[in-house]
Each structure stands twice: as C-alpha cells, then as structure tokens.
Amino acid sequence: MASVSLPPQLGRNRRPHGIRPASAPTAYSGGQDWGERALQRTWRSVGALFFGIGIVNAFVPVLPTTVFLLIGLWAYGKGDPRMRERLLAHPRFGPGLRLWVEKKQISRKGKVAAISGIAASAALTAYGLGPRPLMWAILGGLGALCAYLATRAEPTVAAA
C-alpha cells in the first residue's frame, strides 16, 4: 500500500485540513487567532455555567456542589487560568478543590456530605419514578458514584 503525501502548500503554519484560521488584528488579539479566542471564550462560558450551578447547589440541600465546582475549575483551567487560581484560593471552596486537584483526595466530611446528598437524591428518585427500569439504572449509577467517592483517599493528618 502506497503512502499518501500531503501537498506542499500544507506547511507548518497550516492546519491538517488545509484551512488557515482567520487572523484578527494583532492589537486586539494579542497574537491569537480567532479560533483560539473563541475556544477560550467557550471554556470560560462552560466554567461560569458549572461554577454558577455549583454555587446555587450550595444553597439547595439535596444537590451536589463540589462536582459542579470541579467541572467549572477544570473548564476555567483551559480558558481562564487566573479564574482557576482565584477558585483554588477561595477561603471556603479552595481547600477542598486544591485537595482534589493536587492529590485526588476527599476529606471524610466531604465524603459523608456527598454520599448523604446522593442517598437523599436516590430516595427522591425512587419515590418519584417507582419500580421502573430507569429507576434501577439511575440507582445503579448513583451507587457506583458513592462507591467511587468512598474509595478515594483521605488526607492524612500530620502529627503535632
């Protein structure tokens, strides 16, 4: 089988599909092309959406907060590193987020709160749906999530 060579016009500055990105004025873009800026805006929007959902969930007792904050933190890391650092430095949410990002650990208090919230949500789902296959699938997924959370490492307390 013969290999296919790319045409010579597909040089280093072109994408594999051969389409060059539209360049914006350099004074506005800071040297980035339109696609990169649009992608950063998209990641910022995803981060803001999930962070907003997480904040709302902090005041709704049954819904999880940390999962949405982690997704928002991940998206901000791709689109707005300064906002990611602000979240990691937050006095209330920062320690738990840093613990997960840096060490993949969850505190016991966080595990208990998350699993309790998931259990309450599972009970409401079971009550609302009744004995249906969808309910069993949802409960199975929530059970797997609880098992995942329960098996994550906990931070060690340094001896004084």
C-alpha positions in Angstrom: 0.0 0.0 0.0 1.5 3.3 -1.0 1.6 6.2 1.4 -0.2 9.4 0.6 1.9 12.6 0.7 0.4 15.9 1.6 0.5 18.7 -1.0 3.4 21.2 -0.4 1.1 24.1 0.4 0.2 22.3 3.7 3.2 23.8 5.5 3.9 24.3 9.2 1.5 27.3 9.5 -1.5 25.4 8.2 -3.8 23.1 9.9 -4.0 19.4 8.7 -7.2 20.2 6.8 -5.5 23.0 4.9 -7.7 25.8 6.1 -5.9 28.8 7.6 -7.6 30.4 10.6 -8.9 34.0 10.1 -6.5 36.3 11.8 -7.8 39.1 13.9 -6.0 42.4 14.3 -2.9 41.9 16.5 -3.6 44.9 18.7 -6.9 43.3 19.8 -6.0 39.6 19.8 -2.6 39.7 21.4 -1.3 37.4 18.6 -4.0 34.8 18.9 -6.2 33.8 16.0 -9.9 34.0 16.1 -10.4 30.2 16.8 -8.2 30.3 19.9 -10.0 33.2 21.3 -13.4 31.6 20.6 -12.3 28.4 22.3 -11.1 30.3 25.3 -14.5 32.1 25.5 -16.2 28.7 25.2 -14.2 27.3 28.1 -14.8 30.4 30.2 -18.6 30.1 29.5 -18.6 26.4 30.4 -16.6 27.3 33.6 -19.0 30.1 34.5 -22.1 27.8 33.9 -20.9 25.0 36.0 -19.5 27.3 38.7 -22.8 29.1 38.8 -24.7 25.8 39.1 -22.3 24.7 41.9 -23.0 28.0 43.8 -26.8 27.6 43.5 -26.4 24.0 44.7 -24.6 25.1 47.8 -28.0 26.5 49.0 -30.1 23.6 47.8 -29.6 20.7 50.3 -30.1 17.7 48.0 -28.0 18.8 45.0 -24.2 18.3 44.9 -21.9 21.3 44.9 -18.4 20.0 44.6 -18.9 18.1 41.3 -20.0 21.2 39.6 -17.3 23.3 41.1 -14.7 20.8 39.9 -16.1 20.8 36.4 -16.0 24.6 36.5 -12.5 24.6 37.8 -11.4 22.3 35.0 -13.0 24.4 32.3 -11.5 27.6 33.8 -8.1 25.9 33.7 -8.5 25.6 29.9 -10.0 29.1 29.2 -9.1 31.4 32.1 -6.2 30.3 34.3 -6.5 33.4 36.5 -10.1 32.5 37.5 -8.9 28.9 38.2 -6.3 30.3 40.6 -8.9 32.5 42.3 -11.2 29.5 42.8 -8.3 27.5 44.3 -7.5 30.4 46.6 -11.2 30.8 47.7 -11.4 30.6 51.6 -14.5 28.3 51.6 -14.2 26.1 48.5 -10.5 26.4 47.8 -9.1 23.8 50.3 -11.3 21.0 49.1 -10.8 21.9 45.4 -7.0 22.0 45.9 -7.0 18.7 47.8 -8.7 17.1 44.8 -6.7 18.8 42.1 -3.3 18.3 43.7 -3.7 14.9 45.4 -7.0 13.4 44.2 -8.1 13.2 47.9 -11.5 13.9 49.5 -11.9 14.7 53.2 -14.1 12.4 55.3 -16.5 15.3 55.9 -16.8 15.8 52.2 -17.4 12.1 51.6 -20.2 12.0 54.2 -21.8 15.1 52.8 -21.6 13.9 49.2 -22.8 10.4 49.9 -25.7 11.7 52.1 -26.8 14.1 49.4 -26.6 11.3 46.8 -28.6 9.0 49.0 -31.3 11.6 49.5 -31.4 12.2 45.8 -31.7 8.5 45.2 -34.6 8.2 47.6 -36.4 11.0 45.9 -35.8 9.5 42.5 -37.0 6.1 43.6 -40.1 7.6 45.1 -40.8 9.7 42.1 -40.2 7.1 39.4 -41.5 4.0 41.2 -40.2 0.5 40.3 -39.2 1.0 36.7 -36.0 0.0 34.8 -35.0 3.7 34.5 -35.1 4.0 38.3 -32.9 0.9 38.7 -30.4 2.3 36.2 -30.3 5.6 38.0 -29.9 4.0 41.4 -27.1 1.8 40.0 -25.2 4.8 38.6 -25.6 6.7 41.9 -24.5 3.6 43.8 -21.4 3.4 41.6 -20.7 7.1 42.2 -21.0 6.5 46.0 -18.6 3.6 45.8 -16.1 5.7 43.8 -16.3 8.5 46.4 -16.0 6.1 49.3 -12.8 4.6 47.9 -11.0 7.8 47.3 -8.0 8.5 49.6 -8.5 10.8 52.6 -5.9 13.4 53.6 -3.6 12.4 56.4 -3.3 14.5 59.5 0.2 15.5 60.4 1.3 14.5 63.9 1.8 17.5 66.1 
